[in-house]
Amino acid sequence: MSTARHLVVEADGGSRGNPGPAGYGAVVIDPATGEPLAEAAEYIGVATNNVAEYRGLIAGLTAAKALFPDAGDALRVHVRMDSKLVVEQMSGRWKIKHPDMKPLAARAAAVLPPSCVTYEWIPRAENKHADRLANEAMDAGRDGRQWEASGSTAALDAPARTVSSPPPGQGPPGDQAAGAARARAALAAARGAATPVADTLFPAPEAGAPDTTVPAPPTSVEPPGTPQGTPGGRTETAGAGPESAEARPEAAGVPQAGWGSGPDLGPPATLILLRHGETALTPEKRFSGSGGTDPELSATGRGQAERAAEYFVALGTVQEIVSSPLRRCRETAAAVAARLGLEVRIDEGLRETDFGAWEGLTFGEVRERYGDDLTAWLASTDTAPTGGGESFAEVAERVAAARDSVITRYAGRTVLLVTHVTPIKTLVRLALGAPPEAVFRMELSAASISTVAYYGDGNASVRLLNDTSHLR
């Protein structure tokens, strides 16, 4: 039997415009020493972030295989990326529905036997080497040339690595389950223990028992919701963060570790979620998604946007603005941007659900015309509205990918996202790890503000939900 050879691949990709000029980077690392063994980078022309990230993965796996071409099944590669989409899809926990991603995922899976490759999400700060390679490739493309390894300085920016064994229970950023195992390890390290002992915040399972603290990710994301303003509409609860301080005592002789004693994770990426102002359809509680008439703001909605702009001027913390491509969001974002002197970047992933044949109808009208379809839609997040609209599962997948793109691009910064009911509620639900039915128990008003912070260990904290005080 051949001795197993272990390698680590770190990969990344980026697009300046999404889609826009794009490039990828990948580095193969010796897990025993942390030393880079091979680098790859390339400018690939106009593409999206996700395409570039997949290209980076393919290049990294190909470079790893080239180092030991005769190893066969004895080669073991552990992939580390800050792309939740790629990690979850290649791990088999998310369905691959986008037509551009399917062939890329197939190419990545064909480089090495699937049993030889494992995947781990890491914060962007731990993926600096691959990120720098991708940016070098994009810089080269901007200058009309291709990246050359001899001119790369990416290795100089790479942090010291300890990559001999991947952490258990790794997950993507922003989902409630993502950081639990890492938090256990951080708390144990803060106590000076080799393994977590009687952890009060994230208790480890007994030997032989399943670890229910970090549930297995679903095969596809389950976004919740019903149309804006409908009875039992898509709204989500606030909350998150550590459990009550009244947790059971620590084991004898092991000091309690408070939240302040853990390692410094740096400033979080903070997303301020602003729902657009009213349109003519909003007070009538009609389905208004991305497949309808794309209405403009009403006079009331323009006033709400101006009041939101005044609030953010006084707040003084917004550093970037990203908006849905739909007109009502672009108009709301423009009002804020004009007051703050910022540019607005458009992200297609933040658009509202396509409600198909239900666009422009009230909830009652849909029930009258498409009763069976509505019942099926309310019962399953995989069911699309009548006439070829989007299921909530599909919406959540693209919203989660947009979230990851934003928090990766703007790590440690405060970003205003101007978007819609479904995207906001999806972001909040994923941050809380809340069940889909939670969305039927809350409110999300026009021009309301919600806030979620995303930390470097994968955890998220919901800080605000449905605040309308700035409108009074």
N, C-alpha and C positions, 0 to 999 in steps of 0.2 A: 504494500500500500504506500502511495506517495505521501510524503510529508506535506501537510497543508501549508501554503504560503499565504500570509495575510497582508493585505494592503488597505489603505484608506484613500478614498477619492473625495475631494471637496470640489464642488462645481457650482457655477452661477451663470446667469445670463441677464442681460439688460437691454432696454430699448429706450431711446431718448425721444419719446413721443407716444409710444404704445398704441398703435404701431408707429415706428420711426426707425432711424438708423440704429442697428442692433448688433450686439456681439456677445460672445460667451467666453468663459475662462474655466479651466479645470486644472487641478494639481493632484498628483499621486504622491502619497505620503507613506513613509515607513512607520508603522504604528509603534514600533519599539523605541525609535529615537525621535520621532516627530519631524524627521528631515524630509524635504521634498525630493522625490526621485524623478519626476517628469512633470512638465507643464505643457498646456495646450491652450490656445486662444485663437479666435478668428472673428473678423468682421464679416457679417452675413447679409448686409444690405438692410432693407426695410422689413421689419418683422415685429411681432409682439414680444413682450417680456416672457410669456410662457413658452413661445417657440424657442427663444434664445436660451431659456433655462433647460429645456429638453435637449437642445443641441449641445449645451455644456455637459450634461450628463452623458450623452453618447460619446463625446470626445474623451471624457474622463475614464469611462469604462474601456474604451478602445485603447487608451494609453496604458491602462493597467494591464490589459491582456497582452499588449506588445512587450511589456517588461519580462513576462514569463510565458512565452507563446506555447510552451510544451507542458505547462502545468495542468491543463485540462480541468477536471472537476476538483483538483486539489487547490486551485486558486480561490481564495476567499476575499471578497471585496466589500468593505463597509462604506457606503455612500453617505456623506454628510452635506445637506443643502439647507438653505434658508427659505426654500420655496415649499410652502405647504402643499400646493397643488401637485407638484411632481412627486414629493415624498408619499403623499396619501394615495395617489393613483398608482404609482409603481409598487407600493406595498399591498395593493389590492383592496384597500379599504374604501376607495372612492371609485365610482364608475367613470369611465372615460367616454364622454358624450360628444365633445367638440370634434368636428371632422378633421381639424388641423392637428389635433393632439394624438389621435389614434395611430397614424403611421409613425409618428416620432416615438411614441411609447413602445410600439412593436419593434422598432429599430433598436431601442435601448435594451429591451428584453432579449433580443437575439444576440447581443454581443457576448454574453456569458450565460451559462445555465442559471435560471432564476434561483435555484437552491444555493447558488454560490454568492448571491448578492443580498445584502441587508441595507435598510435605509433608516436614516435618523434626521429629524429636523433639528437645526441649530439656529440660534439667534444670528442676525446679520453680523454682529460684532465678532463672532467666532468664524466667520467665513470671509475675512478680509482678503486673504490671498487670492481666492478665486474671483472675488468681486473686483479686485484691482486688475487682474488679468482681463476680465471682461471690459472694464473701462479703458484699459490700454488698447484693446482691440477696436473699441468704438472710436477712440482718439485717432488711431491709425486710419480707420475708414474715413473719418472726417478729413484727414489730410491726403486722401487719395492713395493710400498704400495699405499693405497688409501687415499684421503684427509679426514681429520677429523675436524669437526667444532671446537672442543675443542682446537686445535692447531693453529687456524687461527688468523692472525694479520691484515687481510685485512681492518677491520673497522678502524684501527688506521691510515691508509693511506688515508681514504676517506675524500674528502674536505667537508667543511660545505655546507649543501644543503638548497636551497630554491626551493621547488618543488611543491608548492601548486597548481600552475596552469601552464600548458604547454604554451610556446609561440606560437602565431599564425604563420601560413605560414612557418612552419619548413620544411627544406629540407635537402638533403644529401650534403656532402662536394663536392666542385669542380664544381658544376653546377651554372650557372649565377643566377638562381632564388633562390638559396638556402638561401642566407643570407639577402635578401632584407628586410623582415619583422624584423629580428633581428637587422639589421642596423638602421632601423627607431627607434626601441626601445632604442638602444644605444645612438643615437643622442639626443633623447628626454631626456634620463637620464642625458646626459652631460649638457643639458640646465637647468636641474632641473625641467622639466615639467613632469606632470603625464602621459600625452599622447602626441604623436607627434603633433606639431602645425606648419602648413605651411611648412612642411619639403621640402627643396629645392632639396635634392638629391634623396629621395625615397618618393614622395608625396603620402599621404594616400588618398584613394577614399572618395568621399562625401558619406554621409549617404544614404544607400539604393542602392548605385552604386556598380557594381562588382569591385573587386580589381584587376586591370590589371597589377599592378606593380609586383605581384608575380603570374605568370600564373600557372594554374594547371599542374602538371607533366603529361606527356603522358602515355598512357597505356603500351607502350614499348618504349625503347630508340631508337632514330632514328639516327644511325651512317651514315655518308655520305661517298662518295668517288667513285673513279674509279681506275683501276689498275695503279700501279706506272709507270710514264712516258708516259701515254697515253694522247691523245689530250683532253684538258679539265680535266686534272688529278686531283686526290684528294689532294687538298691543301687548307689551311685555313688562314684567315686573322688574323693578330696580333691585339693587343689592349685589353682593359679591364680597370677596375678601375673606379674611380668616374667620374661623368659627368663633363662637363665644369664648371669652377669656375664662369662663367657668368650666373649662375642660377638666377631665379627671387628672389627679396629680401624677407627676412623673414617678418612675420607678425609684426606689430608695437609692440615695447616693448619686443620682443623676440630676444636675441642676436644670431648672426650667429655662428654655431658650425663647426669649421674646422675639417679635417680628423685627425689632430694631437691631438684633444681634446677628442677623444673617449677613451674608456677603453683600457688598454694594453692587446693585444691579445697574446703577446709572439711571438717568432720567428716562421715564417711559415715553413711548410714542402715544400722544394723547389725541384721540379723535373726537372732535366736537361735531355732533350729528345734528344738522339743521334741516328739518323738513321744509320744503318749499312753501311759499305763501299760497293763499287760496286762489283757485280758478273759478270760473262760472259753474263748474261741475261739483266743486267741493261741498257747498252748502246743500246741494240736492242729493248728496251721498250716492253718486254714480260711480261705477267702475271707471277708473281713469288710469290706464296703464301706458305701456310703450307701443301698443298696437292700435291706438285710436287716433284722435285728431290733433294730439300734441297741443293742448290749449295754452294760451298765454295767461299771465297773472291778471286777475280782476283788479279793480280799483282798490278793493279791500286787501287783496294780496300784495299789491305794490306798497301800500301803507305798512303792512306787516314786514315786508322786506326792508323798508327804510328804518323801522324801529329796531329790527334785528341788527342792522348796520350800526346804528347808534350804540347799541349795547356792546357790540364787539369792539368799537372804538374805545369805549370806556373800559372794557375788560383788558385790552392791551396785550393779550397773550397769543393771538392767532398769528402764525408765521407762514402758513401756506393755505391755499384754497383749492379744493378739488370738487368738481360738480358732475352730476348726471348730465348726459347730453340732451335731455328733454328740455323744452323751452321754459317751462315754469321754474325749473331749477337753475338754468343758465341766467334767467332774469333775476332771480333771488340772489344768486352768487355775484352777479355783476353789481348789484346795489351795495353789497358788502365790500367787494373788491375796490370799488370806486372810493369808498371812504377810508379804506386801509392802505391804498396804494399798492395792492398786490395783483398779480396775474392769476387767472383762473385756468386750471388744467382740467381737461375733460377726461372722464374715465367711463367707458361704455359699460363696465361691470356694475355701475351704480344706478342704471336705469330701472324703472319700475317694471313689474311683471307685465307680460303681454297677456291680456285677458281674453284674447280671441274674439268670439262673437258676442261676448258680454260687454265689450267696451261701450261706454256711454249709457248703459242700462242701470237701473236701480237694483238693489238686492231683490226686491219684490218682483220686479219685471223678469229677472233671470229665473226666479223660482217658478213663475207662471209659465214661461216659455220653455225652460230647459230644466225642469224639476229633477229628473233622474240624474242628469249630468251634474247639477249643483250638489245633490246629495253625495254622489261619488267623490266629487272634488273636496267636499268638507271632510270626508272620511279618510282620505289618503293624500299625503303630500306628493305622491308620484303621479297623481291624476291631473291632467291639464284641463283648462276650461274648454268649452265647446268651440269647435272651429280652429283647432291648432294653436292655441295659446301655450304658455309655459306652465309647467308644474312648479310647485314651490320647491321641490327638490332641485330642479334645474336652476331656479333663481338663487337658491342658497349657495350652490356650487360656484356660480360666477361672482356672487357677492363676497364670499369668503376669499376667492382668488384676488378680487379687487382690494379687499382689506389687507391681505398679505403684501401686495404690491405697494400699497401706501405706507404701511408701517416699516417696510424694508427701505423704501426710498427716503422716508423722512424719520428715520430712527432718532428718538430723543426729542422730537419737535412736536409742536401743537398744530394740528391740521384741522381746518374746517371742512367737513364733508357736507355738501348740499345735495340732498337726495330725497327719497320717498318713504312711504310707510313701510313697504315690505323690506327694503334693504336695511332700514334702521332697526326694525324689529328683529330681523335676522341677525344682525350684528350683536344686539343686546342678548338675544337668546343664546347664541353661541358662546358669548362671554360668560354667561351665567351657567351654562350647561343645563338649561331649563328644558323640560319636556315640551313638545310641540303644543300641547293643549294650554300652556301658560299664556299664549298670545290672545286667547279669547277672554281674558280677565282684566284687561287694562285699556288705557286710552292713549292715543297719540294725536295731538292736535296739529292743525296747520301752523307752520312757522314755529313749532316747538323745538326745544333744545334738549338733547341728551348727550352724555359724555361717557366714553370708555377709554381707560388707559391700558396700554399693553406693555408688559415688562419683559426684560431680556431673558427671564427664565421660562417664558411661555405662558405665564399667568396673566389674567386680565382682571380689571376692577371696574365695575359699573359705578360711576360717581354721580350721575344725574340722569333723570328720565322725565320727559314730557314737561319741561319747565316752560311756562308761558308768561312769567312775571314781567318780561321785557315788553310785552304787548299791552300791558294795562296802563 
